[in-house]
Amino acid sequence: MLAWHLGWRYLCRRRAAWLAFAAITLTVAIPILVLSVVQGFVEVTARQARANESDVTVSAGWTGGSLPDRPGVRKMLLDLDGVRGLAPFISAYALAVPRVNDRQGDGVPALVDALDWGADEALGRLHPGILHRAPVTALDAPPLTPSQRGTGFLTPAWRDHLVLTGLDLGVGLPLPLPPRPRPIPGLVTGSELLYGSGIRLGMRLTLTSAAGNRVAGEVSDTLATGLMEIDRYAVLMPLALGQTLQGFDSRQGREPQVSGYRLALTPGADDRTVADRINGRAGLRAETWMDRRGNLVKNFEISRNIMALVLVAIQAIAIFIVYAVFSTLVAEKRHDIGVLLGIGARRRDIAGAFILAGLAACVLGGLCGWALGWGAVAALNPLSKALGVPLFPQDVMYLPEAPTSYNPLIPLFFMGIMTVVGLLAVAIPAWRASRVVPVDILREGA
């Protein structure tokens, strides 16, 4: 009880102790603020990279190429434990050339993803949040209006054509419809591909593959995955159109080919286990989403770990502030300590008083730093908008605002480090206080 009483009294009544408390609070709050933003980038990047991949991607062996799109292959993959869905795809590089007023524009390199829209949508890859984004630099711009966009690979012209045809077949229009040209297939492009390239919604694109095959389509919609490296080159098209572009169709006298299949797993299934079961079977190669996009996420994780190490080193500097404060406190209270020891106080109670004062300062300062750090994180984006100064330029980080994370492990980690640092700083002054000799104190006062 004596140690608790003295420790709390020293902490509350001495101005020097408040200096240590303030130092601890700031050396917890600032790392929480910085690392919460860095961790926000890690989480956003992982989420965006994950949204653009399936759980497991199956392709034609380690040499690349194509594989026949056979029912037997699909059944073999769907029968694996943990697999709940499958979608074929074709991946290819092509040159996209827009046609403006019957004149060809400059070609733009494109990464073609030919897919079965319904199957990919069932896998969760084409969720509404990434579709219909306006091709502008303001990443928080509203989605395109229904009149501007199509649905899947259904262009607005196709939509109008189907509505009129349906009305004619269903109710019979009084006047015959004029002949209408059949609309060409729709293409969905990354919003970043449109920005700065001269390509716009409703334009016709001619895509030429490395083998010289050509297909044409109309830009019907956009998507914004949140990863500029993907959006800048992305062109989605119907699977059959992609097979024509790559020469994977049946015109060559062979079975239709695909680049591979995307697999969705049941909740709780381990993607690495499923991939290992597929590898080598029927010459197939399987990769998890981390195999395909993991380096992007790991780069941010490495940056986060380096930043955390720097912040811990900064926290370690606080040991000198806490040590100086408690050394001064021991010197100021030397006479009182001698008197207490002279009337029978135990040395461990004296040492315990300073240890407990340091522990209380670390814990309370850590909690205040936690609240201050998360308060600063919450105010970060509103303050940035109020001042009109973006913290992270959109053309660099490709995010409408600073990402933040409220992972409780971050403040707990820095509170733990600060508590260890604080107790180490208090240990020597506490030991010196317990070694005071009462007789020397009396002689000094004589």
C-alpha positions, 0 to 999 in steps of 0.5 A: 500500500505504501508503494502505491500511495507514494507512486501515485502521489509522486506522479500526480503532484510533481510537474516533472512527472507530467513531462514524462506522461506527455512524452509517453502520450505523444510517442504512442499517438504519433506512431499510431497515426502514421502506422494506421495510414500505412496499414490502411494502404496494406489493407486496401491494396490486399482488398483490391488485388483480391477483388481482381483475382479468383481464389485459384486460377488454373491455366495450361501448364507451366509453359503457358498456351491454351487448353481445350474447353472440355466438359470433362476438365470442368467437371474434374475441377468442380468435383474437387473438395472446396470448389464452388464455382468455375469461370473460363477466361482468355488472357491476351495482349492486343493493340486497341485502335479507336475509330473516330469519325471513320478515322483511326486514332492512335493505338493503345496497348491493352490486356484483354480479358475475355470471359463469360460475364455471368460465370465471372459475376457468380464468382464475385469478381464483377461486383457493382462497386467496381463497375460504371465508373466515370473515366475522370481523375476525380476517383470519388466521381459518381458512377455513369448514368444508365443511359451511358452504360451497358450491362455486361457486354450489352451496349446501349445500342443493343439495349435499344435494339432489344427493347424495340424488337421485344415490343414488336414481338410482344404487342405488335407495333402499328408501323413496321420497324425500319431495318436496323443494323445489328449492334456489334459486341460490347467491350468493358474497359478500365476507366484509366484506359479511357482517360488520356487515350482519346477513347470514349464510351460508344466508340468502336475499337479494333483490337489486333492480337500478336498473331494478327487476328482482328476483332471489333467492339464498342465501348459499352461500360467501364470498371475501376478496380482500384489498381491503376496498373490493371485499369490502365490496360484492361479490356473485357470482352465476350469469351467467344470474341476473345477466342476469335482474337486469339485463334482459339475458336473452332474455325481451325478445325479443333475444339474451342480453347481457353487460357484457363479457368478461375475457381471460387472456393467455399468459405473456409476452404484453403486455396493453397491446398486446392491449388496443390491438388490441381498442379500436375493433373492433366497438365494443369497449373494452379495459382492462388490469388497471392501467387498472382498478386502477392508481390504487390501486397508484400511490397506494402507490407515490407514498407509497413514493417520498415516504418514500424521499426523506425517508429519503435526506434523513435519510441526508444529515444523516449527512454532518455526523457523518462530517465531524466524525469525520474532521476530528477524526481529521485534527487528532489525527493531524496530527503523524504526518502531518507526520512521514510527509510529512517522510520522503518519503510522497506527499501522495496517499497521505495523502489516499488513506488517509482516503478509503479509511478513509471508503470502508471505513467506508461499505461495511462499515457499509452491509453491517452496516446491511443485515443489521441492517435485514433482521433487524429486518424478519424480527423485526417480525411475531413481535415484534408477536405476542409483545407482542400489539400489532398494528403496523397495525390490521386495520380500517385496513390490512385485513392480518393482519400487517405486509407486508414486502419483501426486495427487494435493490434497497432496501438497495443503494440506501441503501448507494449513497447512504450511500457517496456521502454518506460520501465527500463528508464525508471529501473535505475532511478528506482534502484538509486532511490532504494539505496539511499542511506538515512544517516547520510540524509541526516548528516546533509541536513545538519 
